[in-house]
Amino acid sequence: MQDYRRLDVWQRAHQLALAVYAATSAFPSAERFGLSQQLRRASVSIPSNIVEGASRSTSRDFARFLDIARGSLGEVEYQLLLAHDLGYVDDERLTGLMEDVAAVGGMLTNLVRSVRNT
């Protein structure tokens, strides 16, 4: 089992989840159980799957959970675009969040390659 807290990708994914929580706190109350909750769950799923994969005993299992994290990252990306189009996230915040999404995506891709090559 790896110490997931030492993984740069986990640290960055954790920061993304915190940023999503901050952004969704300003959503309208009508979205309390809608898009806000979906975005939060998907964003938390990213670092959570990294943790679960790092806790597994094989590289194959770790890579599988990293792939799941990438799927959740895709959900976050789309849901942020939707939130922007609905007027819940302004251009500046969307730009920052999308930069975070891209960074986490690149890091996940590189880690998956590394894990699969071991």
Biopython code that builds the backbone (N, CA, C, O; Angstrom):
import numpy as np
from Bio.PDB.StructureBuilder import StructureBuilder

atoms = [
    (1, "MET", "N", (0.836, -1.188, 0.000)),
    (1, "MET", "CA", (0.000, 0.000, 0.000)),
    (1, "MET", "C", (0.881, 1.254, 0.000)),
    (1, "MET", "O", (1.798, 1.393, 0.810)),
    (2, "GLN", "N", (0.578, 2.150, -0.925)),
    (2, "GLN", "CA", (1.308, 3.417, -1.023)),
    (2, "GLN", "C", (0.679, 4.455, -0.109)),
    (2, "GLN", "O", (-0.505, 4.371, 0.217)),
    (3, "ASP", "N", (1.467, 5.423, 0.297)),
    (3, "ASP", "CA", (0.918, 6.559, 1.029)),
    (3, "ASP", "C", (0.381, 7.544, -0.004)),
    (3, "ASP", "O", (1.139, 8.313, -0.596)),
    (4, "TYR", "N", (-0.924, 7.512, -0.213)),
    (4, "TYR", "CA", (-1.560, 8.327, -1.246)),
    (4, "TYR", "C", (-1.302, 9.820, -1.041)),
    (4, "TYR", "O", (-1.286, 10.581, -2.009)),
    (5, "ARG", "N", (-1.102, 10.248, 0.207)),
    (5, "ARG", "CA", (-0.888, 11.673, 0.484)),
    (5, "ARG", "C", (0.403, 12.204, -0.123)),
    (5, "ARG", "O", (0.582, 13.414, -0.267)),
    (6, "ARG", "N", (1.292, 11.296, -0.475)),
    (6, "ARG", "CA", (2.554, 11.708, -1.093)),
    (6, "ARG", "C", (2.440, 11.816, -2.609)),
    (6, "ARG", "O", (3.366, 12.291, -3.266)),
    (7, "LEU", "N", (1.323, 11.383, -3.167)),
    (7, "LEU", "CA", (1.121, 11.448, -4.612)),
    (7, "LEU", "C", (0.696, 12.865, -5.006)),
    (7, "LEU", "O", (-0.298, 13.386, -4.500)),
    (8, "ASP", "N", (1.452, 13.473, -5.905)),
    (8, "ASP", "CA", (1.112, 14.824, -6.368)),
    (8, "ASP", "C", (-0.287, 14.873, -6.971)),
    (8, "ASP", "O", (-1.011, 15.851, -6.787)),
    (9, "VAL", "N", (-0.664, 13.832, -7.682)),
    (9, "VAL", "CA", (-1.986, 13.820, -8.306)),
    (9, "VAL", "C", (-3.093, 13.798, -7.258)),
    (9, "VAL", "O", (-4.136, 14.425, -7.444)),
    (10, "TRP", "N", (-2.876, 13.082, -6.164)),
    (10, "TRP", "CA", (-3.890, 13.091, -5.108)),
    (10, "TRP", "C", (-3.992, 14.486, -4.496)),
    (10, "TRP", "O", (-5.094, 14.982, -4.261)),
    (11, "GLN", "N", (-2.863, 15.112, -4.243)),
    (11, "GLN", "CA", (-2.877, 16.461, -3.661)),
    (11, "GLN", "C", (-3.615, 17.436, -4.565)),
    (11, "GLN", "O", (-4.408, 18.249, -4.089)),
    (12, "ARG", "N", (-3.358, 17.359, -5.858)),
    (12, "ARG", "CA", (-4.008, 18.270, -6.809)),
    (12, "ARG", "C", (-5.494, 17.954, -6.931)),
    (12, "ARG", "O", (-6.310, 18.871, -7.030)),
    (13, "ALA", "N", (-5.857, 16.678, -6.925)),
    (13, "ALA", "CA", (-7.263, 16.280, -6.998)),
    (13, "ALA", "C", (-8.009, 16.708, -5.735)),
    (13, "ALA", "O", (-9.172, 17.108, -5.796)),
    (14, "HIS", "N", (-7.340, 16.620, -4.607)),
    (14, "HIS", "CA", (-7.938, 17.076, -3.337)),
    (14, "HIS", "C", (-8.212, 18.578, -3.412)),
    (14, "HIS", "O", (-9.277, 19.039, -3.000)),
    (15, "GLN", "N", (-7.256, 19.335, -3.934)),
    (15, "GLN", "CA", (-7.447, 20.784, -4.081)),
    (15, "GLN", "C", (-8.594, 21.091, -5.045)),
    (15, "GLN", "O", (-9.345, 22.043, -4.834)),
    (16, "LEU", "N", (-8.728, 20.289, -6.098)),
    (16, "LEU", "CA", (-9.839, 20.472, -7.032)),
    (16, "LEU", "C", (-11.166, 20.238, -6.321)),
    (16, "LEU", "O", (-12.110, 21.004, -6.514)),
    (17, "ALA", "N", (-11.251, 19.203, -5.510)),
    (17, "ALA", "CA", (-12.491, 18.933, -4.769)),
    (17, "ALA", "C", (-12.826, 20.100, -3.841)),
    (17, "ALA", "O", (-13.986, 20.499, -3.742)),
    (18, "LEU", "N", (-11.828, 20.644, -3.170)),
    (18, "LEU", "CA", (-12.059, 21.794, -2.298)),
    (18, "LEU", "C", (-12.555, 22.999, -3.102)),
    (18, "LEU", "O", (-13.448, 23.723, -2.661)),
    (19, "ALA", "N", (-11.972, 23.207, -4.281)),
    (19, "ALA", "CA", (-12.383, 24.326, -5.134)),
    (19, "ALA", "C", (-13.808, 24.137, -5.646)),
    (19, "ALA", "O", (-14.563, 25.104, -5.751)),
    (20, "VAL", "N", (-14.177, 22.908, -5.961)),
    (20, "VAL", "CA", (-15.547, 22.632, -6.397)),
    (20, "VAL", "C", (-16.527, 22.899, -5.258)),
    (20, "VAL", "O", (-17.594, 23.473, -5.479)),
    (21, "TYR", "N", (-16.176, 22.491, -4.054)),
    (21, "TYR", "CA", (-17.043, 22.781, -2.896)),
    (21, "TYR", "C", (-17.217, 24.286, -2.731)),
    (21, "TYR", "O", (-18.322, 24.759, -2.465)),
    (22, "ALA", "N", (-16.139, 25.033, -2.886)),
    (22, "ALA", "CA", (-16.225, 26.489, -2.758)),
    (22, "ALA", "C", (-17.119, 27.078, -3.845)),
    (22, "ALA", "O", (-17.948, 27.947, -3.572)),
    (23, "ALA", "N", (-16.948, 26.604, -5.071)),
    (23, "ALA", "CA", (-17.745, 27.130, -6.184)),
    (23, "ALA", "C", (-19.222, 26.793, -6.031)),
    (23, "ALA", "O", (-20.083, 27.629, -6.306)),
    (24, "THR", "N", (-19.516, 25.586, -5.597)),
    (24, "THR", "CA", (-20.921, 25.172, -5.504)),
    (24, "THR", "C", (-21.631, 25.788, -4.301)),
    (24, "THR", "O", (-22.860, 25.785, -4.238)),
    (25, "SER", "N", (-20.874, 26.309, -3.359)),
    (25, "SER", "CA", (-21.521, 26.946, -2.204)),
    (25, "SER", "C", (-22.298, 28.186, -2.611)),
    (25, "SER", "O", (-23.180, 28.635, -1.877)),
    (26, "ALA", "N", (-21.980, 28.747, -3.777)),
    (26, "ALA", "CA", (-22.675, 29.940, -4.272)),
    (26, "ALA", "C", (-23.815, 29.600, -5.235)),
    (26, "ALA", "O", (-24.480, 30.504, -5.740)),
    (27, "PHE", "N", (-24.049, 28.317, -5.493)),
    (27, "PHE", "CA", (-25.139, 27.928, -6.389)),
    (27, "PHE", "C", (-26.478, 28.284, -5.754)),
    (27, "PHE", "O", (-26.574, 28.383, -4.531)),
    (28, "PRO", "N", (-27.501, 28.477, -6.562)),
    (28, "PRO", "CA", (-28.834, 28.768, -6.012)),
    (28, "PRO", "C", (-29.324, 27.628, -5.122)),
    (28, "PRO", "O", (-28.952, 26.472, -5.324)),
    (29, "SER", "N", (-30.141, 27.952, -4.159)),
    (29, "SER", "CA", (-30.649, 26.932, -3.231)),
    (29, "SER", "C", (-31.445, 25.856, -3.955)),
    (29, "SER", "O", (-31.541, 24.730, -3.465)),
    (30, "ALA", "N", (-32.012, 26.176, -5.098)),
    (30, "ALA", "CA", (-32.759, 25.179, -5.870)),
    (30, "ALA", "C", (-31.838, 24.059, -6.368)),
    (30, "ALA", "O", (-32.309, 22.968, -6.687)),
    (31, "GLU", "N", (-30.561, 24.316, -6.433)),
    (31, "GLU", "CA", (-29.591, 23.318, -6.886)),
    (31, "GLU", "C", (-28.962, 22.539, -5.732)),
    (31, "GLU", "O", (-28.049, 21.740, -5.943)),
    (32, "ARG", "N", (-29.437, 22.767, -4.540)),
    (32, "ARG", "CA", (-28.844, 22.116, -3.360)),
    (32, "ARG", "C", (-28.772, 20.598, -3.499)),
    (32, "ARG", "O", (-27.793, 19.977, -3.084)),
    (33, "PHE", "N", (-29.803, 20.009, -4.081)),
    (33, "PHE", "CA", (-29.823, 18.550, -4.235)),
    (33, "PHE", "C", (-29.695, 18.134, -5.701)),
    (33, "PHE", "O", (-29.925, 16.974, -6.043)),
    (34, "GLY", "N", (-29.331, 19.075, -6.557)),
    (34, "GLY", "CA", (-29.199, 18.788, -7.981)),
    (34, "GLY", "C", (-27.758, 18.835, -8.425)),
    (34, "GLY", "O", (-26.927, 18.044, -7.978)),
    (35, "LEU", "N", (-27.470, 19.769, -9.308)),
    (35, "LEU", "CA", (-26.150, 19.875, -9.907)),
    (35, "LEU", "C", (-25.052, 20.080, -8.868)),
    (35, "LEU", "O", (-23.952, 19.546, -9.012)),
    (36, "SER", "N", (-25.341, 20.838, -7.839)),
    (36, "SER", "CA", (-24.348, 21.076, -6.781)),
    (36, "SER", "C", (-23.889, 19.755, -6.167)),
    (36, "SER", "O", (-22.690, 19.527, -6.011)),
    (37, "GLN", "N", (-24.838, 18.885, -5.819)),
    (37, "GLN", "CA", (-24.489, 17.603, -5.209)),
    (37, "GLN", "C", (-23.763, 16.697, -6.194)),
    (37, "GLN", "O", (-22.821, 16.000, -5.816)),
    (38, "GLN", "N", (-24.194, 16.702, -7.457)),
    (38, "GLN", "CA", (-23.529, 15.862, -8.461)),
    (38, "GLN", "C", (-22.075, 16.285, -8.647)),
    (38, "GLN", "O", (-21.178, 15.444, -8.714)),
    (39, "LEU", "N", (-21.855, 17.584, -8.729)),
    (39, "LEU", "CA", (-20.493, 18.097, -8.893)),
    (39, "LEU", "C", (-19.625, 17.749, -7.691)),
    (39, "LEU", "O", (-18.475, 17.336, -7.841)),
    (40, "ARG", "N", (-20.178, 17.916, -6.521)),
    (40, "ARG", "CA", (-19.415, 17.592, -5.312)),
    (40, "ARG", "C", (-19.066, 16.118, -5.261)),
    (40, "ARG", "O", (-17.924, 15.759, -4.976)),
    (41, "ARG", "N", (-20.039, 15.264, -5.533)),
    (41, "ARG", "CA", (-19.782, 13.821, -5.491)),
    (41, "ARG", "C", (-18.732, 13.409, -6.510)),
    (41, "ARG", "O", (-17.826, 12.635, -6.202)),
    (42, "ALA", "N", (-18.860, 13.935, -7.734)),
    (42, "ALA", "CA", (-17.896, 13.576, -8.782)),
    (42, "ALA", "C", (-16.498, 14.073, -8.424)),
    (42, "ALA", "O", (-15.512, 13.371, -8.647)),
    (43, "SER", "N", (-16.412, 15.284, -7.869)),
    (43, "SER", "CA", (-15.089, 15.825, -7.527)),
    (43, "SER", "C", (-14.446, 15.045, -6.381)),
    (43, "SER", "O", (-13.231, 14.849, -6.372)),
    (44, "VAL", "N", (-15.233, 14.610, -5.437)),
    (44, "VAL", "CA", (-14.710, 13.820, -4.319)),
    (44, "VAL", "C", (-14.322, 12.418, -4.781)),
    (44, "VAL", "O", (-13.422, 11.795, -4.217)),
    (45, "SER", "N", (-15.003, 11.936, -5.801)),
    (45, "SER", "CA", (-14.705, 10.611, -6.328)),
    (45, "SER", "C", (-13.295, 10.516, -6.903)),
    (45, "SER", "O", (-12.688, 9.446, -6.882)),
    (46, "ILE", "N", (-12.777, 11.618, -7.411)),
    (46, "ILE", "CA", (-11.445, 11.595, -8.030)),
    (46, "ILE", "C", (-10.365, 11.245, -6.999)),
    (46, "ILE", "O", (-9.688, 10.230, -7.162)),
    (47, "PRO", "N", (-10.181, 12.047, -5.948)),
    (47, "PRO", "CA", (-9.151, 11.672, -4.974)),
    (47, "PRO", "C", (-9.504, 10.387, -4.222)),
    (47, "PRO", "O", (-8.611, 9.646, -3.811)),
    (48, "SER", "N", (-10.787, 10.122, -4.041)),
    (48, "SER", "CA", (-11.195, 8.896, -3.338)),
    (48, "SER", "C", (-10.762, 7.654, -4.104)),
    (48, "SER", "O", (-10.304, 6.684, -3.500)),
    (49, "ASN", "N", (-10.899, 7.671, -5.425)),
    (49, "ASN", "CA", (-10.480, 6.524, -6.221)),
    (49, "ASN", "C", (-8.970, 6.395, -6.274)),
    (49, "ASN", "O", (-8.443, 5.286, -6.362)),
    (50, "ILE", "N", (-8.277, 7.509, -6.223)),
    (50, "ILE", "CA", (-6.811, 7.446, -6.139)),
    (50, "ILE", "C", (-6.414, 6.755, -4.833)),
    (50, "ILE", "O", (-5.529, 5.899, -4.817)),
    (51, "VAL", "N", (-7.070, 7.133, -3.749)),
    (51, "VAL", "CA", (-6.797, 6.515, -2.444)),
    (51, "VAL", "C", (-7.106, 5.024, -2.476)),
    (51, "VAL", "O", (-6.305, 4.206, -2.023)),
    (52, "GLU", "N", (-8.268, 4.678, -3.012)),
    (52, "GLU", "CA", (-8.638, 3.267, -3.040)),
    (52, "GLU", "C", (-7.665, 2.461, -3.889)),
    (52, "GLU", "O", (-7.266, 1.362, -3.502)),
    (53, "GLY", "N", (-7.283, 2.999, -5.041)),
    (53, "GLY", "CA", (-6.329, 2.298, -5.892)),
    (53, "GLY", "C", (-4.970, 2.130, -5.234)),
    (53, "GLY", "O", (-4.346, 1.074, -5.331)),
    (54, "ALA", "N", (-4.521, 3.182, -4.564)),
    (54, "ALA", "CA", (-3.217, 3.122, -3.887)),
    (54, "ALA", "C", (-3.237, 2.111, -2.748)),
    (54, "ALA", "O", (-2.189, 1.620, -2.329)),
    (55, "SER", "N", (-4.421, 1.805, -2.253)),
    (55, "SER", "CA", (-4.564, 0.860, -1.147)),
    (55, "SER", "C", (-4.634, -0.586, -1.621)),
    (55, "SER", "O", (-4.602, -1.509, -0.806)),
    (56, "ARG", "N", (-4.727, -0.786, -2.911)),
    (56, "ARG", "CA", (-4.811, -2.137, -3.470)),
    (56, "ARG", "C", (-3.433, -2.771, -3.568)),
    (56, "ARG", "O", (-2.411, -2.087, -3.512)),
    (57, "SER", "N", (-3.425, -4.077, -3.713)),
    (57, "SER", "CA", (-2.152, -4.791, -3.663)),
    (57, "SER", "C", (-1.479, -4.964, -5.018)),
    (57, "SER", "O", (-0.313, -5.357, -5.071)),
    (58, "THR", "N", (-2.185, -4.681, -6.125)),
    (58, "THR", "CA", (-1.561, -4.872, -7.429)),
    (58, "THR", "C", (-1.584, -3.582, -8.251)),
    (58, "THR", "O", (-2.447, -2.721, -8.076)),
    (59, "SER", "N", (-0.624, -3.483, -9.137)),
    (59, "SER", "CA", (-0.565, -2.338, -10.049)),
    (59, "SER", "C", (-1.784, -2.316, -10.965)),
    (59, "SER", "O", (-2.300, -1.250, -11.301)),
    (60, "ARG", "N", (-2.234, -3.491, -11.362)),
    (60, "ARG", "CA", (-3.411, -3.577, -12.238)),
    (60, "ARG", "C", (-4.638, -2.968, -11.555)),
    (60, "ARG", "O", (-5.386, -2.213, -12.177)),
    (61, "ASP", "N", (-4.844, -3.296, -10.286)),
    (61, "ASP", "CA", (-5.962, -2.719, -9.539)),
    (61, "ASP", "C", (-5.807, -1.206, -9.397)),
    (61, "ASP", "O", (-6.773, -0.456, -9.541)),
    (62, "PHE", "N", (-4.584, -0.769, -9.112)),
    (62, "PHE", "CA", (-4.327, 0.659, -8.965)),
    (62, "PHE", "C", (-4.687, 1.386, -10.264)),
    (62, "PHE", "O", (-5.361, 2.416, -10.233)),
    (63, "ALA", "N", (-4.238, 0.852, -11.401)),
    (63, "ALA", "CA", (-4.529, 1.472, -12.697)),
    (63, "ALA", "C", (-6.028, 1.515, -12.959)),
    (63, "ALA", "O", (-6.529, 2.492, -13.516)),
    (64, "ARG", "N", (-6.747, 0.475, -12.566)),
    (64, "ARG", "CA", (-8.204, 0.440, -12.770)),
    (64, "ARG", "C", (-8.876, 1.569, -11.991)),
    (64, "ARG", "O", (-9.766, 2.237, -12.518)),
    (65, "PHE", "N", (-8.469, 1.786, -10.764)),
    (65, "PHE", "CA", (-9.064, 2.867, -9.972)),
    (65, "PHE", "C", (-8.646, 4.242, -10.485)),
    (65, "PHE", "O", (-9.409, 5.201, -10.368)),
    (66, "LEU", "N", (-7.463, 4.347, -11.042)),
    (66, "LEU", "CA", (-7.061, 5.607, -11.666)),
    (66, "LEU", "C", (-7.922, 5.892, -12.893)),
    (66, "LEU", "O", (-8.262, 7.045, -13.160)),
    (67, "ASP", "N", (-8.274, 4.850, -13.635)),
    (67, "ASP", "CA", (-9.182, 5.019, -14.770)),
    (67, "ASP", "C", (-10.559, 5.492, -14.306)),
    (67, "ASP", "O", (-11.179, 6.334, -14.956)),
    (68, "ILE", "N", (-11.029, 4.962, -13.204)),
    (68, "ILE", "CA", (-12.310, 5.397, -12.650)),
    (68, "ILE", "C", (-12.224, 6.868, -12.243)),
    (68, "ILE", "O", (-13.163, 7.634, -12.460)),
    (69, "ALA", "N", (-11.101, 7.254, -11.656)),
    (69, "ALA", "CA", (-10.895, 8.660, -11.284)),
    (69, "ALA", "C", (-10.946, 9.549, -12.526)),
    (69, "ALA", "O", (-11.500, 10.647, -12.478)),
    (70, "ARG", "N", (-10.374, 9.083, -13.633)),
    (70, "ARG", "CA", (-10.428, 9.861, -14.873)),
    (70, "ARG", "C", (-11.854, 10.013, -15.367)),
    (70, "ARG", "O", (-12.218, 11.061, -15.899)),
    (71, "GLY", "N", (-12.668, 8.973, -15.198)),
    (71, "GLY", "CA", (-14.078, 9.069, -15.576)),
    (71, "GLY", "C", (-14.802, 10.119, -14.745)),
    (71, "GLY", "O", (-15.595, 10.899, -15.273)),
    (72, "SER", "N", (-14.532, 10.138, -13.467)),
    (72, "SER", "CA", (-15.139, 11.146, -12.591)),
    (72, "SER", "C", (-14.658, 12.541, -12.960)),
    (72, "SER", "O", (-15.418, 13.505, -12.878)),
    (73, "LEU", "N", (-13.411, 12.650, -13.362)),
    (73, "LEU", "CA", (-12.878, 13.941, -13.799)),
    (73, "LEU", "C", (-13.634, 14.446, -15.030)),
    (73, "LEU", "O", (-13.912, 15.640, -15.147)),
    (74, "GLY", "N", (-13.960, 13.541, -15.935)),
    (74, "GLY", "CA", (-14.752, 13.913, -17.101)),
    (74, "GLY", "C", (-16.128, 14.425, -16.705)),
    (74, "GLY", "O", (-16.631, 15.388, -17.283)),
    (75, "GLU", "N", (-16.734, 13.775, -15.714)),
    (75, "GLU", "CA", (-18.024, 14.246, -15.205)),
    (75, "GLU", "C", (-17.902, 15.665, -14.655)),
    (75, "GLU", "O", (-18.737, 16.523, -14.940)),
    (76, "VAL", "N", (-16.875, 15.900, -13.878)),
    (76, "VAL", "CA", (-16.663, 17.231, -13.301)),
    (76, "VAL", "C", (-16.501, 18.263, -14.412)),
    (76, "VAL", "O", (-17.080, 19.347, -14.347)),
    (77, "GLU", "N", (-15.723, 17.930, -15.420)),
    (77, "GLU", "CA", (-15.513, 18.874, -16.514)),
    (77, "GLU", "C", (-16.846, 19.262, -17.161)),
    (77, "GLU", "O", (-17.134, 20.446, -17.334)),
    (78, "TYR", "N", (-17.648, 18.270, -17.512)),
    (78, "TYR", "CA", (-18.936, 18.583, -18.138)),
    (78, "TYR", "C", (-19.847, 19.370, -17.195)),
    (78, "TYR", "O", (-20.464, 20.354, -17.601)),
    (79, "GLN", "N", (-19.927, 18.940, -15.955)),
    (79, "GLN", "CA", (-20.840, 19.591, -15.014)),
    (79, "GLN", "C", (-20.426, 21.032, -14.742)),
    (79, "GLN", "O", (-21.280, 21.886, -14.502)),
    (80, "LEU", "N", (-19.135, 21.308, -14.777)),
    (80, "LEU", "CA", (-18.683, 22.697, -14.646)),
    (80, "LEU", "C", (-19.111, 23.526, -15.856)),
    (80, "LEU", "O", (-19.530, 24.674, -15.710)),
    (81, "LEU", "N", (-19.005, 22.946, -17.042)),
    (81, "LEU", "CA", (-19.475, 23.650, -18.244)),
    (81, "LEU", "C", (-20.971, 23.935, -18.152)),
    (81, "LEU", "O", (-21.423, 25.030, -18.490)),
    (82, "LEU", "N", (-21.730, 22.954, -17.696)),
    (82, "LEU", "CA", (-23.168, 23.131, -17.532)),
    (82, "LEU", "C", (-23.461, 24.227, -16.510)),
    (82, "LEU", "O", (-24.313, 25.086, -16.740)),
    (83, "ALA", "N", (-22.758, 24.194, -15.392)),
    (83, "ALA", "CA", (-22.948, 25.215, -14.356)),
    (83, "ALA", "C", (-22.635, 26.599, -14.906)),
    (83, "ALA", "O", (-23.329, 27.566, -14.593)),
    (84, "HIS", "N", (-21.607, 26.695, -15.713)),
    (84, "HIS", "CA", (-21.259, 27.975, -16.342)),
    (84, "HIS", "C", (-22.382, 28.429, -17.273)),
    (84, "HIS", "O", (-22.807, 29.584, -17.227)),
    (85, "ASP", "N", (-22.858, 27.515, -18.117)),
    (85, "ASP", "CA", (-23.911, 27.864, -19.068)),
    (85, "ASP", "C", (-25.218, 28.237, -18.371)),
    (85, "ASP", "O", (-26.024, 28.991, -18.916)),
    (86, "LEU", "N", (-25.421, 27.711, -17.179)),
    (86, "LEU", "CA", (-26.610, 28.065, -16.394)),
    (86, "LEU", "C", (-26.412, 29.358, -15.605)),
    (86, "LEU", "O", (-27.344, 29.856, -14.975)),
    (87, "GLY", "N", (-25.203, 29.893, -15.643)),
    (87, "GLY", "CA", (-24.919, 31.146, -14.961)),
    (87, "GLY", "C", (-24.529, 30.992, -13.503)),
    (87, "GLY", "O", (-24.546, 31.970, -12.755)),
    (88, "TYR", "N", (-24.177, 29.785, -13.087)),
    (88, "TYR", "CA", (-23.797, 29.533, -11.689)),
    (88, "TYR", "C", (-22.309, 29.741, -11.436)),
    (88, "TYR", "O", (-21.893, 29.968, -10.300)),
    (89, "VAL", "N", (-21.511, 29.663, -12.491)),
    (89, "VAL", "CA", (-20.059, 29.822, -12.390)),
    (89, "VAL", "C", (-19.642, 30.882, -13.408)),
    (89, "VAL", "O", (-19.974, 30.779, -14.589)),
    (90, "ASP", "N", (-18.920, 31.890, -12.952)),
    (90, "ASP", "CA", (-18.507, 32.947, -13.881)),
    (90, "ASP", "C", (-17.291, 32.506, -14.703)),
    (90, "ASP", "O", (-16.671, 31.479, -14.424)),
    (91, "ASP", "N", (-16.971, 33.302, -15.712)),
    (91, "ASP", "CA", (-15.884, 32.959, -16.636)),
    (91, "ASP", "C", (-14.554, 32.761, -15.928)),
    (91, "ASP", "O", (-13.830, 31.807, -16.214)),
    (92, "GLU", "N", (-14.236, 33.646, -15.018)),
    (92, "GLU", "CA", (-12.944, 33.580, -14.331)),
    (92, "GLU", "C", (-12.818, 32.308, -13.493)),
    (92, "GLU", "O", (-11.792, 31.628, -13.530)),
    (93, "ARG", "N", (-13.862, 31.999, -12.745)),
    (93, "ARG", "CA", (-13.815, 30.791, -11.906)),
    (93, "ARG", "C", (-13.773, 29.548, -12.787)),
    (93, "ARG", "O", (-13.048, 28.599, -12.489)),
    (94, "LEU", "N", (-14.546, 29.550, -13.869)),
    (94, "LEU", "CA", (-14.536, 28.398, -14.776)),
    (94, "LEU", "C", (-13.143, 28.182, -15.345)),
    (94, "LEU", "O", (-12.670, 27.048, -15.409)),
    (95, "THR", "N", (-12.489, 29.248, -15.754)),
    (95, "THR", "CA", (-11.139, 29.133, -16.306)),
    (95, "THR", "C", (-10.195, 28.485, -15.293)),
    (95, "THR", "O", (-9.446, 27.571, -15.639)),
    (96, "GLY", "N", (-10.228, 28.947, -14.062)),
    (96, "GLY", "CA", (-9.369, 28.371, -13.024)),
    (96, "GLY", "C", (-9.681, 26.905, -12.763)),
    (96, "GLY", "O", (-8.772, 26.085, -12.639)),
    (97, "LEU", "N", (-10.952, 26.582, -12.682)),
    (97, "LEU", "CA", (-11.345, 25.192, -12.424)),
    (97, "LEU", "C", (-10.964, 24.284, -13.594)),
    (97, "LEU", "O", (-10.531, 23.150, -13.388)),
    (98, "MET", "N", (-11.125, 24.783, -14.814)),
    (98, "MET", "CA", (-10.772, 23.975, -15.981)),
    (98, "MET", "C", (-9.253, 23.773, -16.076)),
    (98, "MET", "O", (-8.792, 22.736, -16.553)),
    (99, "GLU", "N", (-8.492, 24.749, -15.630)),
    (99, "GLU", "CA", (-7.041, 24.558, -15.568)),
    (99, "GLU", "C", (-6.695, 23.455, -14.575)),
    (99, "GLU", "O", (-5.803, 22.644, -14.822)),
    (100, "ASP", "N", (-7.406, 23.432, -13.455)),
    (100, "ASP", "CA", (-7.205, 22.369, -12.465)),
    (100, "ASP", "C", (-7.596, 21.012, -13.035)),
    (100, "ASP", "O", (-6.887, 20.023, -12.849)),
    (101, "VAL", "N", (-8.735, 20.973, -13.735)),
    (101, "VAL", "CA", (-9.197, 19.725, -14.355)),
    (101, "VAL", "C", (-8.147, 19.212, -15.342)),
    (101, "VAL", "O", (-7.813, 18.027, -15.336)),
    (102, "ALA", "N", (-7.633, 20.099, -16.182)),
    (102, "ALA", "CA", (-6.621, 19.694, -17.164)),
    (102, "ALA", "C", (-5.351, 19.191, -16.483)),
    (102, "ALA", "O", (-4.754, 18.208, -16.921)),
    (103, "ALA", "N", (-4.947, 19.856, -15.429)),
    (103, "ALA", "CA", (-3.737, 19.438, -14.711)),
    (103, "ALA", "C", (-3.922, 18.055, -14.087)),
    (103, "ALA", "O", (-3.052, 17.193, -14.209)),
    (104, "VAL", "N", (-5.046, 17.850, -13.425)),
    (104, "VAL", "CA", (-5.312, 16.548, -12.811)),
    (104, "VAL", "C", (-5.407, 15.475, -13.896)),
    (104, "VAL", "O", (-4.904, 14.366, -13.716)),
    (105, "GLY", "N", (-6.042, 15.795, -15.007)),
    (105, "GLY", "CA", (-6.156, 14.836, -16.104)),
    (105, "GLY", "C", (-4.798, 14.402, -16.635)),
    (105, "GLY", "O", (-4.561, 13.214, -16.852)),
    (106, "GLY", "N", (-3.916, 15.353, -16.840)),
    (106, "GLY", "CA", (-2.576, 15.022, -17.309)),
    (106, "GLY", "C", (-1.806, 14.182, -16.305)),
    (106, "GLY", "O", (-1.099, 13.242, -16.669)),
    (107, "MET", "N", (-1.953, 14.533, -15.046)),
    (107, "MET", "CA", (-1.258, 13.787, -13.999)),
    (107, "MET", "C", (-1.787, 12.356, -13.899)),
    (107, "MET", "O", (-1.013, 11.414, -13.727)),
    (108, "LEU", "N", (-3.109, 12.197, -14.006)),
    (108, "LEU", "CA", (-3.699, 10.853, -13.968)),
    (108, "LEU", "C", (-3.224, 10.019, -15.152)),
    (108, "LEU", "O", (-2.870, 8.851, -14.993)),
    (109, "THR", "N", (-3.218, 10.617, -16.329)),
    (109, "THR", "CA", (-2.769, 9.900, -17.521)),
    (109, "THR", "C", (-1.328, 9.435, -17.358)),
    (109, "THR", "O", (-1.005, 8.290, -17.672)),
    (110, "ASN", "N", (-0.467, 10.310, -16.873)),
    (110, "ASN", "CA", (0.940, 9.945, -16.680)),
    (110, "ASN", "C", (1.101, 8.861, -15.625)),
    (110, "ASN", "O", (1.915, 7.950, -15.785)),
    (111, "LEU", "N", (0.332, 8.954, -14.552)),
    (111, "LEU", "CA", (0.439, 7.934, -13.504)),
    (111, "LEU", "C", (-0.078, 6.590, -13.991)),
    (111, "LEU", "O", (0.511, 5.554, -13.680)),
    (112, "VAL", "N", (-1.164, 6.588, -14.748)),
    (112, "VAL", "CA", (-1.677, 5.330, -15.296)),
    (112, "VAL", "C", (-0.614, 4.682, -16.177)),
    (112, "VAL", "O", (-0.371, 3.480, -16.071)),
    (113, "ARG", "N", (0.014, 5.458, -17.038)),
    (113, "ARG", "CA", (1.081, 4.917, -17.901)),
    (113, "ARG", "C", (2.201, 4.326, -17.069)),
    (113, "ARG", "O", (2.689, 3.232, -17.352)),
    (114, "SER", "N", (2.603, 5.048, -16.050)),
    (114, "SER", "CA", (3.694, 4.586, -15.182)),
    (114, "SER", "C", (3.315, 3.299, -14.455)),
    (114, "SER", "O", (4.112, 2.363, -14.385)),
    (115, "VAL", "N", (2.116, 3.255, -13.922)),
    (115, "VAL", "CA", (1.677, 2.074, -13.171)),
    (115, "VAL", "C", (1.559, 0.862, -14.093)),
    (115, "VAL", "O", (1.921, -0.251, -13.712)),
    (116, "ARG", "N", (1.060, 1.079, -15.290)),
    (116, "ARG", "CA", (0.890, -0.037, -16.224)),
    (116, "ARG", "C", (2.219, -0.545, -16.751)),
    (116, "ARG", "O", (2.310, -1.690, -17.195)),
    (117, "ASN", "N", (3.247, 0.285, -16.709)),
    (117, "ASN", "CA", (4.566, -0.133, -17.199)),
    (117, "ASN", "C", (5.428, -0.779, -16.125)),
    (117, "ASN", "O", (6.587, -1.106, -16.380)),
    (118, "THR", "N", (4.883, -0.968, -14.932)),
    (118, "THR", "CA", (5.679, -1.591, -13.865)),
    (118, "THR", "C", (5.367, -3.053, -13.726)),
    (118, "THR", "O", (5.947, -3.730, -12.876)),
]
sb = StructureBuilder()
sb.init_structure("model")
sb.init_model(0)
sb.init_chain("A")
sb.init_seg("    ")
for serial, (resi, resn, name, xyz) in enumerate(atoms, 1):
    if name == "N":
        sb.init_residue(resn, " ", resi, " ")
    sb.init_atom(name, np.array(xyz, "f"), 0.0, 1.0, " ", f" {name:<3s}", serial, name[0])
structure = sb.get_structure()
